[in-house]
Amino acid sequence: MLKRLKFIIYTRPFIIFIYYFIRIYSMTFRLRVENEKHWQELMKQGTPILLCAWHQQFFSAIHHFKTYSKYNPGLMISQSKDGDLISGVANRSGWHTPRGSSTRGGRQAMVLMINHLKTYGLGAHLLDGPTGPIGRVKGGAIKMAIEADAVVVPFYTSAEHAWFFNSWDKFMLPKPFSRVCITFGREIRFNASDDGNDFERHRLYLENIMRPRLCL
């Protein structure tokens, strides 16, 4: 029974169902978006933008991020079965999805994401995905930003009322009709040093900026 259920979850009809469910569910949110215009102006001027969030908070942004489809945005997603589901939803929202993670296919997906940022100018990344630990920035975002000469734009989502799952990321699901806010932080540019010693400093800097906005 469990195997059959898992098979159904990863089928195309189920992915389509989840896509429309998310759209309809998200339409109940009383959404507010803050500080969005500045990074969009930078992108229009030719600066690649990498939007970065915690895995916990991405659900709240899915519906609004469909409005970015005109920019041909990219999002690196793991090659797991769960990644298949997320990728299917993202593709239907107009996002391109290079597949890979820190444990599987990551190098090839990283190259694809860097090229995508250079070509189209917009991408997103979940900093502590796909398996955590929660609140720890992995190195991928720093590498992508430096190689693509992109600026990192943190974003956070919050909800007036929400459920939190008993998962590694304490996944946040806003309750229907809750006030939900997507807030974009200030842009961050990372420069590579000649000896590469700044990489860990950059990673910790981003982690220290964003970790206080986790819902723990």
N, C-alpha and C positions, 0 to 999 in steps of 0.2 A: 504493500500500500504506500509506504514512504517513498519507494523508488518511483512509483507511478506519479506521485504528487510532485516530486522533483522534476520528472520529465515534463509534466504539464507546465510548471513554472517557467521553464526555459524555452518554451515554444514561441513561435512568432505571434500566434493569436493572443497568448497571455501577455506578451510584451506590449502589443497594441492596446490591450485592455488596461494594463498598468499605466501606459502613457496617458490615455484619456481619463483614467481615474485621478491621476495626479493633477491634470489640468483642471478638472472639475472641482476636486477637493481644494486646490490652491486658490481657486476663484472665490472661495468663502473668506479668505484672509482679508483683513482690513490693512492693506499693505502701504508702507511708507518707505521711500528710497532716499537715502541721504548721500550727498557728496559724489554724485555720479558724473556730473558734467565735466569736471576738471580732467579726469583721466580720458574721457572721450575726446576732449579737445586735443590733448597730447597725442592720442592715437591718430586723429585726423591730420596732425602736423607731421606724422611719420615715425613717431616713437612706438615701438612694439610694447604691448601691455600684457603682463601676466597676472591675472586675478588669482589670489590665493586665499583659501579658507581652511578651517578645520573640517575633518570628515563628519563630525557631529552635526554640523550646521548647514550642509549643502541642500537638504530637501527644501527648505523654505525659499530658496532662490530659483528652483528649477523653472517655475512658471514664468517669472520675470525674465530669466536669462534667455528665453526663447526670443525675446525682442532683439537680441544680439545676433540672430542668425544671419542678418544682412552683412555682417562683418566676416562671415566664414570662420567662426572661432574654433579652436581646437582644445581637446581635453584628453589627457593621457589616462587610460583606464586599464586595470589589471586584466590578465588573461584568464582569470578564474571564471567559474560559472556565474557567480554573482556579477562579475564584470560584464558578462554577456548581456545580462538583464539591464544593467545600468547603461551600457553602450547602446543597446537598442532604443532605450528611452531618449538618450542624448541625441542619437542620430535623427530621430523623429522631431526633435526640438531644433534641428538645424546645426548641430555641433558635429565636427569631425572628431574621430576617436582613435588615435594611435593606441595600440594595445601593448601593455607591458607594465612591469612593476619592479621593485627593488629585488625581487626573488625570481622573476621569470620574464624573459624577453625585454628587460628594462633598457638595455643599451640601444637596441634597434628602435624602440618606441621613443626613447629620449632624442635620438637623432631626428626622427620624424617630427617630434614636437618642436625642436629647435628650428628646423626648416620651415615648419608651419608658421611659427612666430615671425620669422624673417620675411616670409611671403605675404601673409595676411595681416599680421600685426596684432592679433588678439588670441589669447589662450587662457586657460584656467587650470589650477592644480590644487589637489587636496593634500595638504602638507603632511599629515600623519597617516595617510592611507597607504595600502588597503587594509593593513592589519595592526596598525599602531606601533608602539604604545600611544595612548591618547596624549595630545599636547606636546609631542616631540616632533620638531621639524626635521624631515629627512633632507638629504642633500640635493635631491633632484631639482627643486625650485631654484636654488642658488646657481646650479650649473646651467639650467635653461636660461635664466636671466642674463648671466654673464656671456654665454655663447651667442645668444640672440641679440645682445645689447638692448635688452628689454628692461623696463622698470617693473618692479613688483608692487602691486596694489592690494593690500590686505582687504578682505571684506568679512563682515560678521553679520550673523542673523540673530535676532532675538524675538521672543514671542511673549505676549502678555500671559497666555496660558498655554502650556505644552505638556505632552507626555515625554518621559525619558526612558528609553529602552534599557534593559539589563544586558548591554552589549559592551564590547571593549571600548567603543567610542562614546558611550552614553548618548546614543542617537536621539536627536530632538525632533519630535513631531508636533508642530503647533496644533492646538485644538481648533475645530471649525469655528469661524467667525472671530477668532482671536486677532488682536492687533499684532501685526508682524512688521519688523523693521529690518531692512537691509542697509547696512552702513559701510561705506567705503572709506578706508583710512588714507593717509597721505602716501604719496608715491615714494618708493625706496629704490635707489640705484646702487647696485653692487659693482665695484670695479675689481678686476683680477690683479693680484700682485705678481711680480716677476717670479717669486719663489713659491707661490701658491699657499703661503702660510695664513692668508686672510680667510680661507674658506670656512674654517670652524668658527672664526669670529663672526662672519656674516650669518652663519646658521644660527648661532646663539642670539645674535642681535634680533633677527626676525622672530625667533621663538619667544624672546623676552617681551617683544612688542605685542605679540598676538595672544600669548597664553592667558593674560588676565581677562580676555573676553570669552574664554571657554566657560560653559555652564557646568560646574562640577558640584 
